[in-house]
Structure formats: C-alpha cells, structure tokens
Amino acid sequence: MMISLCILFFAVSPADALDVRLDVFGNANLDDIIDEEDIAYVKDIMKGSAETTELADANYDQEVDEEDIAQIERIINGTESSLTFIDIFGDAETVNKNYPVFWGEISQWHSVGNTPPDVDFEHVLSLSPDAVQTNLEFLNYANDAGRKMKEEFHRNLPGIPLICLNAREPEHTSATVLIYGYIFDEEEKARDFAAWHQETYNRIKRISDQIPEEDKPEVLFNSHELGTKYTAGGSRYDQSLKLAGARNLIDKIVKEDSPFYGKTSVDVEPEWVMEQNPEYIFTSYLNPNSNAGFETEDVSGAAESVQAISNQTEFSELDAIKNGNVYYIDNFLVGGGGLNPIGAAYLGKLLHPEEFEEIKPDELLREYLAFYSTETEPKGVFLYPFLEEQV
C-alpha cells in the first residue's frame, strides 16, 4: 500500500551537515543517504572486514548477503517494490511500492484498500468522486456474499455510483471494456481494444480447444504464496491455464459447487500433491523484496521463486521438479485485466510448442502495450526459465 506524503525540504548550504540517521534498511553505513557507498559497505561486511549494522539487511530477511546489494541497487535506481523502515515505536515496517514501472504515476497514489471491511471509505469520501470502481470484479462476487459487500459500499458511500464490472477474467474483458468506453467517452478506443482482445483470446482458445484432453498436462499453480496453496478452477489464473491447454489438478477436489471454487489460494496436504504428481508447477508469487515482470530485467526474483519450489525436499520425486518443469510467470500476465490471453500464450508456447508454433507471445505483448504507451518494446521477466523461442 502506498501512502502519499508531502515533505518540505529546507535549503541548506553545502557546508551544513545532517546530524541524523536515515532509518531505512539499505542505509548500511549509517549515513544519511543510500548510495554506492552502502553497496561497498555490504560487500565489506560479507568479506568480514566491516561490522554488521542494523540497516545493512536491506531486504529485511535477517541475513546480509547478495540480495541486500540487489535491494540497495533498486533503491538507488528508484525501482524497489518495497521499502522497510523503523517507525516511532522502533518497529521495522515494510511498505509496498506497487509496481512503479507498470503503473507509473498511479503507483504513487494513496491506496484505499480492496473489499469491505478493508476500504478507507473516509478517504474516498474526501475525494468527492463521480463514481467508484469497486474490487467486486470477478464472477465469484456475483453471489449473496458479493451483494452484501456491494451494500456495504453503498452504506458507506451514500449517493456515489458504484461500478462493479468484470475487468479481470478474459471471457468478459472485451464486453466490459466497451462499457468503460461509454463511461469515459472513449468509445472508439475501447472498441479497438475490445476487438483486439477478443481476436487474441479466440485465436488462442481455438488452438487449446483442438488439443485432446489426454494430451493436456496436469499442473498446479501458486498465485499469492508458496507452500501447498494452489489456485482453483473458475479463478482468473485457472482460466489462463485452461486457455494454454493445461489441466488444473485442483479440479479433482474443488468442483463448481464448492465454496472454494474461484478462489486463488486453496490449501491442500503435501501428501495429496505427491499422490497427484503434477507434470508442471507454475507460480506468480514473488518475495515482497523482489521484482519481475515489467519492473526489471533481473531474473533473480523469479529464480528465487522457482528455486523455493524446486528445493522442497518432500517434493523431490515429483515429475515437475525432477524434469525441471517449475516456472515463474508474471502475475499481471495471468491475473491482470486484458493481459490474461498473453499469459496463456506464454504458457501455451511452453506446454504445446507445436500447436502454438505460430503464436508469438512477445509480439502480442507489443500489440497490447501499443494501446496505452509509446514504449512498446516488452522489457522485463515474464516467464522464467525463458523459452528457447518465444518472440
């Protein structure tokens, strides 16, 4: 969550020195700025030629190592996804900085939460908005529980129109975008994007629909955390898997009438995972102090997630791990509105290279970026390990 802060800096002469300590983790040498000297200091700590300081643990994982150097580099470059500091109680607190490359200026705005009760209604009211886009934007909210949350929005935001549209799931994105086009008086742009999205979605679906069910590999997918929590059928992540020509093993225990259907994190026993023996394991989880996707071309964050799964000793005999079929895929590509077919294209290219031979995932990403950015060359870590040929 980002909270916008306004800070007044007073002009001082170069001779004046700040007699304070910057209580941000990454200030390894305990001066008032995080710079290359902190990287050098961490290296000295690792060599044993400098004493460890409290703030040298830049990524706050209780170790001083190469990962702290990477975090300091990100802080210097302004690309860190999170920052840990010491508050007035002496506690270490971490704030997430919300994908500054992907979201741009929006990443600096105040976050008002997601669904009730985790919504800052007071701040929303202070902005006097013409309408509020809620986070009730999945089909699994179209039920009694979702309606109760909508009613809570109405109670706390009296007189303010609510927008509850399915902006995340690929089957409904095009229709939703058309509605947004009329809401924001951008009908032509909306129609152009909706047409592109529907064509891309249908093109990929035609391929996966022609793959015999028995030829579709059985997979598991971690979304928000590692361990043995996997995405269920009906979720946006599951829809990307199915579109790519995969079978979700969680379908065996979570049916459409289950309260867990559509959930992105269903806990199962390790013994069940070993019994099912998935052919592939995918994850979009990242350590909060790491980056991937559009935010960086450094693969270390994605590699860390892959290694965390592959190094689980109790799963060492799984086919997915023995065969090196553990992959990180960027969360936005499989969970973000409008991008899901592109995520499916990357996964399909991996799972069914012959059937998806004519699909160029990076080219689809260029086309997507062209709708809202002058920077249309895809830069980042979208699928790791990389495909031999994905463009």
Solvent accessible surface area in square Angstrom, and as a share of the most:
residue,aa,sasa,rsa
1,M,108,0.48
2,M,25,0.11
3,I,108,0.55
4,S,64,0.41
5,L,137,0.68
6,C,137,0.82
7,I,118,0.60
8,L,135,0.67
9,F,167,0.69
10,F,163,0.68
11,A,109,0.84
12,V,104,0.60
13,S,55,0.36
14,P,141,0.89
15,A,97,0.75
16,D,81,0.42
17,A,95,0.74
18,L,125,0.62
19,D,145,0.75
20,V,95,0.55
21,R,100,0.37
22,L,60,0.30
23,D,51,0.27
24,V,22,0.12
25,F,6,0.03
26,G,0,0.00
27,N,0,0.00
28,A,0,0.00
29,N,41,0.21
30,L,68,0.34
31,D,46,0.24
32,D,58,0.30
33,I,95,0.48
34,I,23,0.12
35,D,38,0.20
36,E,115,0.51
37,E,107,0.48
38,D,0,0.00
39,I,13,0.07
40,A,54,0.42
41,Y,53,0.20
42,V,0,0.00
43,K,101,0.43
44,D,47,0.24
45,I,19,0.10
46,M,81,0.36
47,K,153,0.65
48,G,66,0.63
49,S,84,0.54
50,A,27,0.21
51,E,142,0.64
52,T,90,0.52
53,T,22,0.13
54,E,100,0.45
55,L,0,0.00
56,A,0,0.00
57,D,14,0.07
58,A,1,0.00
59,N,9,0.05
60,Y,87,0.33
61,D,55,0.29
62,Q,133,0.59
63,E,107,0.48
64,V,39,0.22
65,D,38,0.20
66,E,111,0.50
67,E,57,0.26
68,D,0,0.00
69,I,12,0.06
70,A,18,0.14
71,Q,2,0.01
72,I,0,0.00
73,E,79,0.35
74,R,26,0.10
75,I,28,0.14
76,I,66,0.34
77,N,107,0.55
78,G,47,0.46
79,T,39,0.23
80,E,9,0.04
81,S,16,0.10
82,S,0,0.00
83,L,34,0.17
84,T,2,0.01
85,F,64,0.27
86,I,34,0.17
87,D,38,0.20
88,I,163,0.83
89,F,160,0.67
90,G,54,0.52
91,D,72,0.38
92,A,32,0.25
93,E,81,0.36
94,T,66,0.38
95,V,53,0.31
96,N,72,0.37
97,K,45,0.19
98,N,56,0.29
99,Y,74,0.28
100,P,27,0.17
101,V,82,0.47
102,F,30,0.12
103,W,99,0.35
104,G,35,0.33
105,E,131,0.59
106,I,81,0.41
107,S,0,0.00
108,Q,88,0.39
109,W,143,0.50
110,H,56,0.25
111,S,40,0.26
112,V,47,0.27
113,G,23,0.22
114,N,74,0.38
115,T,23,0.13
116,P,11,0.07
117,P,125,0.78
118,D,79,0.41
119,V,20,0.12
120,D,56,0.29
121,F,28,0.12
122,E,141,0.63
123,H,54,0.24
124,V,10,0.06
125,L,78,0.39
126,S,82,0.53
127,L,113,0.56
128,S,92,0.59
129,P,38,0.24
130,D,134,0.69
131,A,41,0.32
132,V,22,0.13
133,Q,74,0.33
134,T,5,0.03
135,N,36,0.19
136,L,12,0.06
137,E,17,0.08
138,F,30,0.12
139,L,99,0.49
140,N,52,0.27
141,Y,52,0.20
142,A,84,0.65
143,N,77,0.39
144,D,113,0.59
145,A,62,0.48
146,G,3,0.03
147,R,149,0.54
148,K,139,0.59
149,M,39,0.17
150,K,63,0.27
151,E,81,0.37
152,E,46,0.21
153,F,4,0.02
154,H,83,0.37
155,R,162,0.59
156,N,52,0.27
157,L,0,0.00
158,P,93,0.59
159,G,83,0.80
160,I,19,0.10
161,P,79,0.50
162,L,29,0.15
163,I,22,0.11
164,C,46,0.28
165,L,40,0.20
166,N,20,0.10
167,A,27,0.21
168,R,59,0.22
169,E,4,0.02
170,P,4,0.03
171,E,107,0.48
172,H,59,0.26
173,T,4,0.02
174,S,15,0.10
175,A,65,0.50
176,T,8,0.05
177,V,27,0.16
178,L,57,0.28
179,I,82,0.42
180,Y,41,0.16
181,G,2,0.02
182,Y,142,0.54
183,I,79,0.40
184,F,126,0.52
185,D,111,0.58
186,E,78,0.35
187,E,65,0.29
188,E,137,0.61
189,K,137,0.58
190,A,10,0.08
191,R,138,0.50
192,D,78,0.40
193,F,29,0.12
194,A,6,0.04
195,A,58,0.45
196,W,31,0.11
197,H,1,0.00
198,Q,101,0.45
199,E,117,0.52
200,T,6,0.03
201,Y,25,0.10
202,N,55,0.28
203,R,90,0.33
204,I,0,0.00
205,K,74,0.31
206,R,140,0.51
207,I,34,0.17
208,S,3,0.02
209,D,90,0.47
210,Q,146,0.65
211,I,8,0.04
212,P,65,0.41
213,E,101,0.45
214,E,131,0.59
215,D,84,0.43
216,K,25,0.11
217,P,11,0.07
218,E,36,0.16
219,V,0,0.00
220,L,0,0.00
221,F,0,0.00
222,N,1,0.01
223,S,4,0.02
224,H,95,0.42
225,E,69,0.31
226,L,42,0.21
227,G,34,0.33
228,T,22,0.13
229,K,68,0.29
230,Y,3,0.01
231,T,0,0.00
232,A,0,0.00
233,G,2,0.02
234,G,19,0.18
235,S,3,0.02
236,R,24,0.09
237,Y,0,0.00
238,D,4,0.02
239,Q,35,0.16
240,S,0,0.00
241,L,0,0.00
242,K,76,0.32
243,L,10,0.05
244,A,0,0.00
245,G,0,0.00
246,A,2,0.01
247,R,72,0.26
248,N,4,0.02
249,L,2,0.01
250,I,0,0.00
251,D,45,0.24
252,K,103,0.44
253,I,82,0.42
254,V,7,0.04
255,K,113,0.48
256,E,137,0.61
257,D,130,0.67
258,S,25,0.16
259,P,114,0.71
260,F,112,0.47
261,Y,74,0.28
262,G,7,0.07
263,K,93,0.39
264,T,26,0.15
265,S,41,0.27
266,V,9,0.05
267,D,93,0.48
268,V,15,0.09
269,E,115,0.52
270,P,43,0.27
271,E,109,0.49
272,W,38,0.13
273,V,0,0.00
274,M,81,0.36
275,E,135,0.60
276,Q,30,0.13
277,N,53,0.27
278,P,0,0.00
279,E,69,0.31
280,Y,33,0.13
281,I,2,0.01
282,F,0,0.00
283,T,0,0.00
284,S,8,0.05
285,Y,56,0.21
286,L,30,0.15
287,N,40,0.21
288,P,74,0.47
289,N,21,0.11
290,S,10,0.06
291,N,4,0.02
292,A,2,0.01
293,G,1,0.01
294,F,22,0.09
295,E,8,0.04
296,T,29,0.17
297,E,124,0.56
298,D,63,0.33
299,V,47,0.27
300,S,37,0.24
301,G,4,0.04
302,A,0,0.00
303,A,12,0.10
304,E,63,0.28
305,S,3,0.02
306,V,17,0.10
307,Q,101,0.45
308,A,45,0.35
309,I,3,0.01
310,S,38,0.25
311,N,109,0.56
312,Q,36,0.16
313,T,115,0.67
314,E,88,0.39
315,F,1,0.01
316,S,55,0.36
317,E,126,0.57
318,L,5,0.02
319,D,46,0.24
320,A,0,0.00
321,I,25,0.13
322,K,116,0.49
323,N,101,0.52
324,G,48,0.46
325,N,29,0.15
326,V,4,0.02
327,Y,25,0.10
328,Y,1,0.01
329,I,0,0.00
330,D,5,0.03
331,N,39,0.20
332,F,23,0.10
333,L,0,0.00
334,V,0,0.00
335,G,3,0.02
336,G,10,0.10
337,G,32,0.31
338,G,2,0.02
339,L,2,0.01
340,N,0,0.00
341,P,1,0.01
342,I,0,0.00
343,G,0,0.00
344,A,0,0.00
345,A,0,0.00
346,Y,0,0.00
347,L,0,0.00
348,G,0,0.00
349,K,12,0.05
350,L,25,0.12
351,L,18,0.09
352,H,12,0.05
353,P,81,0.51
354,E,145,0.65
355,E,86,0.39
356,F,0,0.00
357,E,104,0.47
358,E,125,0.56
359,I,0,0.00
360,K,77,0.33
361,P,0,0.00
362,D,16,0.08
363,E,72,0.32
364,L,7,0.04
365,L,0,0.00
366,R,68,0.25
367,E,63,0.28
368,Y,22,0.08
369,L,11,0.05
370,A,64,0.49
371,F,83,0.35
372,Y,119,0.45
373,S,38,0.25
374,T,145,0.85
375,E,94,0.42
376,T,49,0.29
377,E,79,0.35
378,P,19,0.12
379,K,110,0.47
380,G,17,0.17
381,V,0,0.00
382,F,10,0.04
383,L,0,0.00
384,Y,47,0.18
385,P,52,0.32
386,F,103,0.43
387,L,27,0.13
388,E,188,0.84
389,E,88,0.39
390,Q,27,0.12
391,V,86,0.49
